[in-house]
Amino acid sequence: MLSNDTRAATTKNKTMKNNKIVIFDTTLRDGEQCPGASMNLREKLEVARQLARLKVDVIEAGFPVISEGDFAAVNTIAKEIKGPVICGLARCVPRDIDAAGEAIKPAGKHGRIHVFLATSKIHMEFKLGKAKHEIMRLAVEAVKRARSYVDNVEFSPEDGSRTEPEFLVQICKAAIAAGATTINIPDTVGWAVPEQYAELIGHLYEAVPEFQTGKAIISVHCHNDMGLAVANSLAAVRAGARQVECTVNGIGERAGNAAMEEIVMALKTRSDYFGGVSTSVNTLEIVKASRLVSRMSGLVVQRSKAIVGENAFAHSSGIHQDGILKKRETYEIMDPVEVGWGQTELPLTKHSGRAAIAARLRHLGFKLSDADVKAIFAKFKEIGDKKKFVYDDDLTALVEGQITEVPETWSLEYLNVTSGNHTVPTATVRLRRTGQGGRGSTRAAECLQDAGIGDGPVDASLKAIDRLTKTRGRLMDYSLRAVSQGKDALGEVTVKVDFGKGELVTGKGASTDVIEASARAYLNAVNRFLCNGNYKEHPKQP
């Protein structure tokens, strides 16, 4: 139980010398753990570049030990991204810590290792089968091992919000004595409520002297199972936390994490309430970051989402519109321009040259090779022939399509569809199979053609692709959105497909024809699946 003095201490914001809130972004680690949201190396690198432009303080780039791909992503981000601290996650296991240390090595003094170990009764008893003294020993040993690689070490007592407060105090003190400079208190399962969570953070702040002297800071990592992740994080800031772990758009396991954009704008808009604390985030980059993460992860942002949803600053009520026209602040507590909403640049046309496209890509913040620019310019010309204007959002979609490309086992050569309310939907598809047929195998390039029927033109197209590629995918999720304005807008399709391997594969495609975009998105998912060496594991379709 917490004392009455501790409760009283959390009723108002702490008077602290340090009013800087560290924004620890875990979009590329916890956010990517959302089913179907996995990103390839190029996608992760592009998101990391945007996070650097956003000026977050820490990028948790991945969990290096879990796969070669995660190690490569963390290592590449550590090499190429300048500015933010680059962090790798590790369990309190020597192999994990060594992998994280090697992965973040290129970041030098800007590297951090984040170690975690469960401390709640339920986790210690049923998950780990260990006593408190064993947990203490493992935590101390892990922090010391991490310190042999970097000076910047973070320790998380997993399921901290359900851990006995006094044991939490003991393990925080031990971890700091071993060399940890940040102690993160996770609400791992979204169990906490704001007042109670603030009491816990306030209790730790009062009970651990190093938090008051600045030798270490308290961090919070809140999950959104009851919709309280942002509220809990903000309550913790009032109680003395000086780092908030969050993700762009709030993506993450289960119901997600605290949304970075909501945390940042709440602290900025209500700085009067939060005692003048501030972040280093460049808020003008928030909307761009939201859109990039949405496209790369395949997770659509709901229209009514705070700050970054399409309706976040929309006013349909006549009373509201009248008030806005007279004085914006009557119904808007934030300026939409402040977070990156605004007019697009002048659109391009099919007559625009390659130099103009390259310049616009640089203006949008993309760092691309000459080969990438050449490929995007070719796609731009195709789109330009089909629509009058090509907007920044269209161009961004083309870039992201290039970034999400995987080695193409199959590419779309031809698609013809017949459909109608008195016609059996039929699709004829011709695919080109390249010389690459999954890891370690090669085949001669060839074109194959087949047809399929289905409940509609999209279903027929996908069945024809299944027949040609000898795969059997089950479409689990399908989303279509207009990338830009107008009846000729580029349609962007995102699909999530189950190929019977226990995980969803995301595919993306774009075209002014939504049937073609659907076929390209599904084929992108097939190529991702086959790229992992799965070609021979699926029987030929009847």
Backbone hydrogen bonds, N-H to C=O, Kabsch-Sander energy under -0.5 kcal/mol:
donor,donor_aa,acceptor,acceptor_aa,energy
7,R,3,S,-2.0
8,A,4,N,-2.5
9,A,5,D,-1.9
10,T,6,T,-0.8
10,T,7,R,-0.9
11,T,8,A,-1.2
14,K,238,R,-1.5
16,M,14,K,-1.0
19,N,17,K,-0.8
21,I,19,N,-0.5
21,I,278,S,-3.0
22,V,20,K,-0.6
22,V,242,R,-2.8
24,F,22,V,-0.8
24,F,244,V,-2.5
25,D,23,I,-0.7
25,D,58,V,-3.1
26,T,24,F,-0.6
26,T,246,C,-2.8
29,R,26,T,-1.0
30,D,26,T,-0.8
31,G,26,T,-2.5
32,E,27,T,-0.6
33,Q,29,R,-0.6
33,Q,30,D,-1.0
34,C,31,G,-1.4
37,A,34,C,-2.3
44,K,40,N,-2.6
45,L,41,L,-2.5
46,E,42,R,-2.1
47,V,43,E,-2.3
48,A,44,K,-2.7
49,R,45,L,-2.2
50,Q,46,E,-1.9
51,L,47,V,-2.4
52,A,48,A,-2.0
53,R,49,R,-2.1
54,L,50,Q,-2.1
55,K,51,L,-0.7
55,K,52,A,-0.6
56,V,51,L,-1.8
57,D,23,I,-1.2
58,V,23,I,-2.0
59,I,85,V,-3.1
60,E,25,D,-3.0
60,E,58,V,-0.6
61,A,59,I,-1.1
61,A,87,C,-2.0
62,G,87,C,-0.7
66,I,63,F,-2.0
67,S,64,P,-0.6
71,F,67,S,-2.1
72,A,68,E,-2.6
73,A,69,G,-2.2
74,V,70,D,-2.5
75,N,71,F,-2.6
76,T,72,A,-2.6
77,I,73,A,-2.5
78,A,74,V,-2.3
79,K,75,N,-1.4
80,E,76,T,-2.4
81,I,77,I,-2.5
82,K,80,E,-0.6
85,V,57,D,-2.9
86,I,110,H,-3.1
87,C,59,I,-2.9
87,C,85,V,-0.5
88,G,112,R,-2.0
89,L,62,G,-2.4
90,A,114,H,-2.5
92,C,116,F,-1.1
93,V,91,R,-2.6
97,I,93,V,-2.2
98,D,94,P,-2.7
99,A,95,R,-2.0
100,A,96,D,-2.4
101,G,97,I,-2.6
102,E,98,D,-2.2
103,A,99,A,-2.3
104,I,100,A,-2.2
105,K,102,E,-0.6
107,A,104,I,-2.0
108,G,105,K,-1.9
110,H,107,A,-2.2
111,G,108,G,-1.4
112,R,86,I,-2.2
113,I,152,N,-1.6
114,H,88,G,-2.7
115,V,113,I,-0.6
115,V,154,E,-2.8
116,F,90,A,-1.5
117,L,156,S,-2.2
119,T,158,E,-2.1
120,S,158,E,-0.7
121,K,162,R,-0.5
124,M,120,S,-2.9
125,E,121,K,-2.6
126,F,122,I,-2.1
127,K,122,I,-0.5
127,K,123,H,-1.5
128,L,123,H,-2.4
129,G,124,M,-1.3
130,K,124,M,-2.0
135,I,131,A,-2.0
136,M,132,K,-2.6
137,R,133,H,-1.9
138,L,134,E,-2.6
139,A,135,I,-2.4
140,V,136,M,-2.3
141,E,137,R,-2.5
142,A,138,L,-2.2
143,V,139,A,-2.3
144,K,140,V,-2.3
145,R,141,E,-2.2
146,A,142,A,-2.6
147,R,143,V,-2.3
148,S,144,K,-0.8
148,S,145,R,-0.8
149,Y,146,A,-1.7
150,V,146,A,-2.1
153,V,151,D,-0.9
154,E,113,I,-2.5
155,F,182,T,-2.5
156,S,115,V,-2.5
158,E,117,L,-1.2
158,E,156,S,-1.2
160,G,157,P,-0.7
161,S,186,P,-1.8
162,R,159,D,-1.5
163,T,160,G,-1.5
168,L,164,E,-2.3
169,V,165,P,-2.1
170,Q,166,E,-2.0
171,I,167,F,-2.5
172,C,168,L,-2.1
173,K,169,V,-2.3
174,A,170,Q,-2.2
175,A,171,I,-2.3
176,I,172,C,-2.2
177,A,173,K,-2.4
178,A,174,A,-1.5
179,G,175,A,-0.6
179,G,176,I,-1.1
180,A,175,A,-2.6
181,T,153,V,-2.5
182,T,153,V,-1.5
183,I,217,I,-2.6
184,N,155,F,-2.5
184,N,182,T,-0.6
185,I,219,S,-2.7
187,D,221,H,-3.0
188,T,186,P,-0.9
190,G,187,D,-1.6
197,Y,193,V,-2.8
198,A,194,P,-2.7
199,E,195,E,-2.0
200,L,196,Q,-1.9
201,I,197,Y,-2.4
202,G,198,A,-2.8
203,H,199,E,-2.4
204,L,200,L,-2.2
205,Y,201,I,-2.4
206,E,202,G,-2.0
207,A,203,H,-2.3
208,V,204,L,-2.1
211,F,208,V,-1.8
212,Q,208,V,-0.6
212,Q,209,P,-0.9
213,T,209,P,-1.9
214,G,210,E,-1.0
215,K,210,E,-1.0
216,A,210,E,-1.6
217,I,181,T,-1.7
219,S,183,I,-3.0
220,V,243,Q,-1.6
221,H,185,I,-1.0
222,C,245,E,-0.6
223,H,187,D,-1.4
224,N,256,G,-2.6
227,G,224,N,-1.7
232,N,228,L,-3.2
233,S,229,A,-2.1
234,L,230,V,-2.6
235,A,231,A,-2.2
236,A,232,N,-2.1
237,V,233,S,-1.7
238,R,234,L,-1.8
239,A,235,A,-1.1
240,G,236,A,-0.6
240,G,237,V,-1.2
241,A,236,A,-2.7
242,R,218,I,-2.8
243,Q,218,I,-1.2
244,V,22,V,-2.6
245,E,220,V,-2.9
246,C,24,F,-2.3
247,T,258,A,-2.2
250,G,247,T,-1.6
251,I,248,V,-1.3
256,G,253,E,-3.0
257,N,250,G,-1.2
258,A,222,C,-1.2
260,M,247,T,-2.9
263,I,259,A,-2.2
264,V,260,M,-2.7
265,M,261,E,-2.0
266,A,262,E,-2.0
267,L,263,I,-2.2
268,K,264,V,-1.9
269,T,265,M,-3.1
270,R,266,A,-2.3
271,S,268,K,-0.9
273,Y,270,R,-0.9
274,F,270,R,-1.9
275,G,272,D,-0.5
276,G,271,S,-2.7
277,V,274,F,-0.8
278,S,19,N,-2.2
282,N,54,L,-3.0
283,T,281,V,-1.2
285,E,282,N,-2.1
286,I,283,T,-1.8
287,V,339,V,-2.3
289,A,285,E,-2.2
290,S,286,I,-2.5
291,R,287,V,-2.5
292,L,288,K,-2.3
293,V,289,A,-2.5
294,S,290,S,-2.2
295,R,291,R,-2.3
296,M,292,L,-2.7
297,S,293,V,-2.5
298,G,294,S,-1.4
299,L,294,S,-0.8
300,V,298,G,-0.7
305,K,302,Q,-1.9
308,V,306,A,-2.5
309,G,305,K,-2.0
311,N,303,R,-3.0
312,A,309,G,-1.9
314,A,311,N,-1.6
321,Q,317,S,-2.8
322,D,318,G,-2.3
323,G,319,I,-2.1
324,I,320,H,-2.8
325,L,321,Q,-2.3
326,K,322,D,-1.6
327,K,323,G,-3.0
330,T,327,K,-2.2
331,Y,328,R,-1.5
332,E,328,R,-1.2
338,E,335,D,-1.6
339,V,335,D,-0.5
339,V,336,P,-1.1
340,G,337,V,-1.1
341,W,336,P,-2.2
348,L,390,V,-2.8
352,S,349,T,-2.1
357,I,353,G,-1.9
358,A,354,R,-2.7
359,A,355,A,-2.3
360,R,356,A,-2.2
361,L,357,I,-2.4
362,R,358,A,-2.0
363,H,359,A,-2.2
364,L,360,R,-2.0
365,G,362,R,-1.2
366,F,361,L,-2.2
368,L,366,F,-0.7
373,V,369,S,-2.3
374,K,370,D,-2.3
375,A,371,A,-2.2
376,I,372,D,-2.8
377,F,373,V,-2.6
378,A,374,K,-1.8
379,K,375,A,-1.8
380,F,376,I,-2.7
381,K,377,F,-2.2
382,E,378,A,-1.6
383,I,379,K,-2.4
384,G,380,F,-3.0
385,D,381,K,-1.5
386,K,382,E,-0.5
386,K,383,I,-1.3
387,K,383,I,-1.6
390,V,348,L,-3.1
391,Y,389,F,-0.6
395,L,391,Y,-2.5
396,T,392,D,-2.8
397,A,393,D,-2.0
398,L,394,D,-1.9
399,V,395,L,-2.3
400,E,396,T,-2.8
401,G,397,A,-2.0
402,Q,398,L,-1.8
403,I,399,V,-2.4
404,T,400,E,-2.2
405,E,402,Q,-0.7
409,T,407,P,-0.9
411,S,432,R,-1.9
413,E,430,R,-2.7
414,Y,430,R,-1.8
416,N,428,T,-2.3
418,T,426,T,-2.6
420,G,423,T,-0.6
423,T,420,G,-1.2
426,T,418,T,-2.5
427,A,452,G,-2.7
428,T,416,N,-3.1
429,V,427,A,-0.5
429,V,450,D,-2.9
430,R,414,Y,-2.4
431,L,448,L,-2.7
432,R,411,S,-2.8
433,R,431,L,-0.6
433,R,446,E,-3.4
434,T,409,T,-1.8
434,T,432,R,-0.6
437,G,435,G,-0.5
437,G,438,G,-0.6
437,G,441,S,-1.6
441,S,438,G,-1.7
443,R,435,G,-2.0
446,E,433,R,-1.9
448,L,431,L,-2.8
450,D,429,V,-2.2
452,G,427,A,-2.1
454,G,425,P,-1.5
460,A,456,G,-2.6
461,S,457,P,-1.9
462,L,458,V,-2.5
463,K,459,D,-2.1
464,A,460,A,-1.9
465,I,461,S,-2.0
466,D,462,L,-2.3
467,R,463,K,-2.1
468,L,464,A,-2.0
469,T,465,I,-2.6
470,K,466,D,-1.2
471,T,466,D,-1.2
474,R,498,D,-2.4
475,L,473,G,-0.6
476,M,474,R,-0.6
476,M,496,K,-2.7
477,D,496,K,-1.5
479,S,494,T,-2.3
481,R,492,E,-2.0
483,V,481,R,-0.5
483,V,490,L,-3.3
489,A,486,G,-1.4
491,G,511,S,-2.8
492,E,481,R,-2.8
493,V,491,G,-0.5
493,V,509,G,-3.0
494,T,479,S,-2.4
495,V,507,G,-2.6
496,K,477,D,-2.1
497,V,505,V,-2.7
498,D,474,R,-2.6
499,F,497,V,-0.6
499,F,503,E,-0.6
505,V,497,V,-2.7
507,G,495,V,-2.5
509,G,493,V,-2.1
511,S,491,G,-2.1
514,V,512,T,-0.6
517,A,513,D,-2.5
518,S,514,V,-2.0
519,A,515,I,-2.3
520,R,516,E,-2.7
521,A,517,A,-2.3
522,Y,518,S,-2.4
523,L,519,A,-2.4
524,N,520,R,-2.1
525,A,521,A,-1.7
526,V,522,Y,-2.3
527,N,523,L,-2.6
528,R,524,N,-2.0
529,F,525,A,-2.3
530,L,526,V,-3.0
531,C,527,N,-2.2
532,N,528,R,-0.6
532,N,529,F,-1.0
533,G,530,L,-1.8
534,N,529,F,-0.7
537,E,534,N,-1.2
538,H,535,Y,-0.8
